[in-house]
Amino acid sequence: MHSPGQATTEMAARYFHLFANRLAYTLQSTKPNEKGKHYYFRPKDGRRLSFETIREHLSGELTLGLYALNSKTQRSKWVAIDADYENALEDLLKLQWELRRNGVEAALEKSRRGGHLWIFAEQPLLAQQCRIYIYNLALQLKVPVKGSTGLGEGIEVFPRQDQVAPDEFGNSMRGPLGVHCATGKRYWFYGADYQLGAQMDYLERLRKVTEAEVLRFIAGLEMPEQFRPKPKIELPPYDSARREFRILDHVRPTRKQSGNYWAQCPSCAQQGHDRSKDNLAISISDPRKYRCWAGCAKEMIRAALGHPIRIRRQAEYANSAGNL
């Protein structure tokens, strides 16, 4: 269902000012793969984000994915909280209410299965500081965070990383106000009429958070331990003859792509998800490395298979297994 109102270059420039923090971007595939999914991919020809690309996004001719984190500055123009589980809107409204009490105006966007909450910055903010603020807020409000302490469902915070290397991108987020390729629908922000011009006016009127405010919000705080990224594990060379847990003994890959096997995530399946059977990526060159792209932790995957990681063996396991 396309929206009334015409997307213009002037509107694209306004959108760029709000949302574009780097010129790399992704596109949503217009045709589903054999599993029915519309994946996001980076254009192979190295194209950079332009006003025309954004105008096409707003017109429904293509669907953009935007990167939150600028690898040169480790800063972001916005923070987005993605929630797509049962009662997700209730949790987003709780967050929006508490943010408003702090003087932060957050825009609530509809989504395919839940919603997204967007916070805009007066000037790009350090991703690490933004993440400390939101994760502590979620902990205070008892809002579930995906992947933490064994949770398969919960909010996801963009930017997803505190920092990325110069040649890395982090995770992209579907750009608002475009047309979702899977549904053919445009998902609007709740705070304005369902027209592109009115929506842009609304987003521009929102009060933008300052760096001084964020520093005040996080004074004396650090990232809660359960949300901290796990230290990277350096694995010894892979030896196929070595006796150890083997994920490929327990799952059946559905395809090979991008250097990985893809299979159904056992933890997702246990929760009634991953019907397309391709959430789990397993490195072909080193099958000890595996990752659920829906956010299930390694401990959740092993527990779902009936082979939990024993606490007394975790130090030993850390030397022989890891995630992508």
C-alpha positions as CSV (number, residue, x, y, z in Angstrom):
1,M,0.0,0.0,0.0
2,H,1.9,3.1,-1.3
3,S,1.4,6.4,0.4
4,P,-0.1,9.6,-0.9
5,G,2.4,12.4,-1.6
6,Q,5.3,12.5,-4.1
7,A,8.9,11.9,-3.1
8,T,11.1,14.8,-4.3
9,T,14.8,15.5,-4.3
10,E,14.2,18.2,-1.7
11,M,12.5,15.6,0.5
12,A,15.4,13.2,0.0
13,A,17.8,15.9,1.1
14,R,15.8,16.3,4.4
15,Y,15.8,12.5,4.9
16,F,19.6,12.4,4.3
17,H,20.1,15.0,7.0
18,L,18.1,12.9,9.5
19,F,19.2,9.4,8.7
20,A,22.4,9.1,6.7
21,N,25.5,8.7,8.8
22,R,27.7,7.1,6.1
23,L,27.5,6.6,2.4
24,A,27.5,2.8,2.4
25,Y,24.1,1.2,2.4
26,T,22.2,-2.0,1.7
27,L,19.3,-2.9,-0.6
28,Q,16.4,-5.3,0.2
29,S,16.0,-7.9,-2.5
30,T,12.9,-7.5,-4.6
31,K,12.4,-11.2,-5.1
32,P,12.4,-13.7,-2.3
33,N,14.9,-16.5,-2.2
34,E,13.9,-20.2,-2.2
35,K,13.0,-19.8,1.5
36,G,10.7,-16.8,0.9
37,K,13.0,-14.3,2.5
38,H,13.9,-10.9,1.2
39,Y,17.6,-10.4,2.1
40,Y,19.6,-7.2,2.3
41,F,22.8,-6.9,0.4
42,R,25.4,-4.2,-0.4
43,P,25.5,-3.1,-4.0
44,K,28.4,-4.8,-5.7
45,D,29.3,-1.9,-7.9
46,G,30.3,0.2,-4.9
47,R,27.5,2.8,-5.3
48,R,27.3,5.4,-2.6
49,L,24.2,6.8,-1.0
50,S,22.7,9.7,-2.9
51,F,19.7,11.9,-2.9
52,E,18.4,10.1,-5.9
53,T,18.8,6.7,-4.2
54,I,16.8,8.0,-1.2
55,R,14.2,9.5,-3.5
56,E,13.7,6.1,-5.1
57,H,13.4,4.6,-1.6
58,L,10.7,7.1,-0.6
59,S,8.9,6.5,-3.9
60,G,8.9,2.7,-3.3
61,E,11.1,1.9,-6.2
62,L,13.7,0.3,-3.9
63,T,14.1,-0.4,-0.2
64,L,17.2,0.9,1.6
65,G,19.0,-0.4,4.6
66,L,21.0,2.3,6.6
67,Y,24.1,1.8,8.7
68,A,23.9,3.5,12.1
69,L,27.6,3.6,12.8
70,N,30.2,5.6,11.0
71,S,33.5,3.7,11.1
72,K,35.6,6.9,10.9
73,T,34.1,8.5,14.0
74,Q,32.3,5.6,15.9
75,R,29.3,7.9,16.1
76,S,25.7,7.8,15.0
77,K,23.1,10.3,14.1
78,W,20.4,8.1,15.6
79,V,19.6,5.2,17.9
80,A,16.9,2.7,16.8
81,I,15.3,0.2,19.1
82,D,13.8,-2.7,17.1
83,A,11.2,-5.0,18.7
84,D,9.3,-7.7,16.8
85,Y,7.9,-10.1,19.4
86,E,4.6,-10.6,21.2
87,N,3.7,-7.5,23.3
88,A,6.7,-5.6,21.6
89,L,4.7,-2.4,21.3
90,E,4.0,-2.4,25.0
91,D,7.7,-2.5,25.8
92,L,8.4,0.2,23.2
93,L,5.8,2.4,24.8
94,K,7.3,1.9,28.2
95,L,10.7,3.0,26.8
96,Q,9.2,5.9,25.0
97,W,7.5,7.1,28.2
98,E,10.7,6.9,30.2
99,L,12.7,8.6,27.5
100,R,10.2,11.4,27.5
101,R,10.6,11.8,31.3
102,N,14.3,12.4,30.5
103,G,13.4,15.0,27.9
104,V,14.2,12.7,25.0
105,E,11.6,12.7,22.2
106,A,11.5,9.3,20.5
107,A,9.5,8.5,17.4
108,L,7.5,5.3,17.3
109,E,7.4,3.6,13.8
110,K,5.1,0.7,12.9
111,S,6.9,-2.4,11.6
112,R,5.9,-5.7,10.0
113,R,5.7,-7.6,13.3
114,G,6.1,-4.9,16.0
115,G,7.7,-1.5,15.9
116,H,10.8,0.6,16.0
117,L,11.6,3.5,18.3
118,W,13.9,6.2,16.9
119,I,16.0,8.8,18.8
120,F,17.7,11.5,16.8
121,A,20.8,13.4,17.8
122,E,21.6,17.1,17.5
123,Q,25.1,16.0,16.4
124,P,26.4,12.4,15.9
125,L,26.9,10.7,19.3
126,L,29.4,8.1,20.4
127,A,27.8,4.7,19.8
128,Q,29.2,3.3,23.1
129,Q,27.6,6.1,25.2
130,C,24.2,5.7,23.4
131,R,24.3,1.9,24.0
132,I,25.1,2.3,27.7
133,Y,22.1,4.6,28.1
134,I,19.6,2.4,26.3
135,Y,20.7,-0.9,27.8
136,N,20.6,0.5,31.3
137,L,17.2,1.9,30.6
138,A,16.0,-1.5,29.4
139,L,17.3,-3.1,32.5
140,Q,15.6,-0.5,34.7
141,L,12.2,-1.1,33.0
142,K,12.7,-4.9,32.8
143,V,12.4,-4.8,29.0
144,P,13.9,-8.0,27.5
145,V,17.0,-7.7,25.3
146,K,17.5,-10.3,22.6
147,G,20.4,-12.7,23.2
148,S,21.0,-11.7,26.8
149,T,20.9,-14.3,29.6
150,G,19.4,-16.9,27.2
151,L,16.6,-14.8,25.8
152,G,15.7,-15.5,22.2
153,E,13.3,-12.6,21.9
154,G,13.6,-9.0,23.0
155,I,14.7,-5.6,21.7
156,E,17.6,-5.0,19.5
157,V,19.5,-1.8,19.7
158,F,21.1,0.0,16.7
159,P,24.0,0.7,16.5
160,R,24.6,-3.0,17.4
161,Q,28.3,-2.4,18.2
162,D,30.3,0.2,20.2
163,Q,32.7,0.5,17.3
164,V,33.6,-1.1,14.0
165,A,36.9,-1.3,12.1
166,P,37.5,1.0,9.1
167,D,36.7,-1.8,6.7
168,E,33.6,-3.0,8.6
169,F,30.0,-1.8,8.4
170,G,28.1,-3.2,11.4
171,N,24.4,-3.9,11.0
172,S,22.1,-2.1,8.7
173,M,18.5,-1.1,9.6
174,R,15.6,-0.8,7.2
175,G,15.2,2.8,6.3
176,P,11.9,4.2,7.5
177,L,9.1,5.4,5.1
178,G,10.1,3.0,2.3
179,V,8.0,0.1,1.1
180,H,8.8,-3.3,2.6
181,C,9.5,-5.7,-0.3
182,A,8.0,-8.7,1.5
183,T,4.6,-7.0,2.2
184,G,4.4,-4.2,-0.3
185,K,3.5,-1.9,2.6
186,R,4.8,1.4,4.0
187,Y,5.1,1.6,7.7
188,W,4.4,5.0,9.2
189,F,5.4,6.8,12.4
190,Y,2.5,7.2,14.8
191,G,3.0,10.9,15.4
192,A,1.8,12.4,12.1
193,D,-0.6,12.0,9.2
194,Y,0.2,9.1,6.9
195,Q,1.7,11.3,4.2
196,L,5.4,11.6,3.4
197,G,5.5,15.4,3.8
198,A,3.7,15.3,7.1
199,Q,5.9,12.5,8.4
200,M,9.1,14.4,7.5
201,D,7.8,17.5,9.2
202,Y,7.0,15.5,12.3
203,L,10.5,14.0,12.5
204,E,12.2,17.3,12.0
205,R,10.2,18.9,14.8
206,L,11.3,16.3,17.3
207,R,13.7,17.7,19.8
208,K,17.2,16.2,19.2
209,V,19.2,14.8,22.1
210,T,22.6,16.5,22.8
211,E,25.9,14.9,23.7
212,A,25.9,16.8,27.1
213,E,22.5,15.2,27.9
214,V,23.7,11.7,27.1
215,L,26.8,12.2,29.3
216,R,24.5,13.3,32.1
217,F,22.2,10.3,31.6
218,I,25.1,7.8,31.8
219,A,27.1,9.5,34.6
220,G,28.2,6.7,36.9
221,L,26.9,4.0,34.6
222,E,28.6,1.3,32.5
223,M,27.3,-1.4,30.2
224,P,25.4,-4.0,32.4
225,E,27.5,-7.1,32.5
226,Q,24.8,-9.3,30.9
227,F,24.9,-7.1,27.8
228,R,28.6,-6.8,27.3
229,P,30.1,-8.5,24.2
230,K,31.9,-11.6,24.9
231,P,35.7,-11.5,24.4
232,K,36.9,-12.8,21.1
233,I,38.2,-16.3,21.3
234,E,41.3,-17.2,19.4
235,L,41.0,-20.8,18.3
236,P,43.8,-23.2,17.6
237,P,44.0,-24.6,14.0
238,Y,41.0,-26.7,13.2
239,D,41.7,-30.4,13.3
240,S,38.9,-32.6,12.0
241,A,40.3,-35.6,13.8
242,R,40.1,-34.0,17.2
243,R,37.3,-35.2,19.5
244,E,35.0,-32.4,20.4
245,F,31.4,-31.1,20.0
246,R,30.5,-30.8,16.3
247,I,27.5,-28.7,15.4
248,L,27.3,-30.4,12.0
249,D,26.6,-33.8,13.7
250,H,23.3,-32.3,15.0
251,V,22.0,-30.0,12.2
252,R,21.4,-30.5,8.5
253,P,22.5,-27.6,6.3
254,T,20.0,-26.4,3.7
255,R,22.5,-24.6,1.5
256,K,26.1,-23.3,1.1
257,Q,26.6,-19.6,0.6
258,S,29.2,-16.9,1.4
259,G,31.7,-19.4,2.9
260,N,29.0,-20.8,5.3
261,Y,26.6,-23.7,5.7
262,W,23.1,-22.4,6.5
263,A,20.8,-24.5,8.7
264,Q,17.9,-24.2,11.0
265,C,18.9,-22.8,14.4
266,P,17.9,-25.4,17.1
267,S,17.2,-22.7,19.6
268,C,14.9,-20.8,17.2
269,A,13.2,-24.1,16.3
270,Q,12.6,-24.8,19.9
271,Q,10.7,-21.5,20.2
272,G,8.7,-22.1,17.0
273,H,10.8,-19.8,14.8
274,D,13.1,-20.2,11.8
275,R,10.6,-22.0,9.6
276,S,12.8,-21.1,6.6
277,K,15.6,-23.2,8.3
278,D,18.5,-20.8,7.6
279,N,19.1,-18.7,10.7
280,L,22.2,-20.6,11.7
281,A,25.5,-19.9,9.8
282,I,28.3,-22.4,10.2
283,S,31.8,-21.7,8.8
284,I,32.7,-24.2,6.1
285,S,36.4,-23.8,6.7
286,D,36.1,-24.1,10.5
287,P,32.7,-25.6,11.6
288,R,33.6,-24.8,15.3
289,K,32.5,-21.3,14.4
290,Y,28.7,-20.8,14.2
291,R,26.3,-18.0,14.7
292,C,22.5,-17.6,14.9
293,W,21.5,-14.4,12.9
294,A,18.3,-14.1,15.0
295,G,20.4,-13.6,18.1
296,C,20.4,-16.9,19.9
297,A,23.5,-17.3,22.1
298,K,25.8,-20.3,21.7
299,E,24.7,-21.5,25.1
300,M,21.0,-21.5,23.9
301,I,21.9,-23.4,20.8
302,R,23.8,-26.1,22.7
303,A,21.1,-26.4,25.3
304,A,18.4,-26.9,22.6
305,L,20.5,-29.7,21.2
306,G,20.7,-31.4,24.5
307,H,24.4,-30.8,24.8
308,P,24.7,-27.9,27.2
309,I,28.1,-26.3,27.9
310,R,29.0,-27.5,31.3
311,I,30.2,-24.7,33.6
312,R,33.3,-26.5,34.7
313,R,34.4,-27.1,31.1
314,Q,33.8,-23.5,29.8
315,A,37.4,-22.5,30.1
316,E,38.4,-25.7,28.2
317,Y,35.6,-25.1,25.7
318,A,36.7,-21.6,25.1
319,N,39.9,-22.9,23.6
320,S,38.2,-25.2,21.1
321,A,34.9,-23.5,20.1
322,G,33.4,-20.2,19.2
323,N,31.0,-18.2,17.2
324,L,31.5,-16.3,13.9
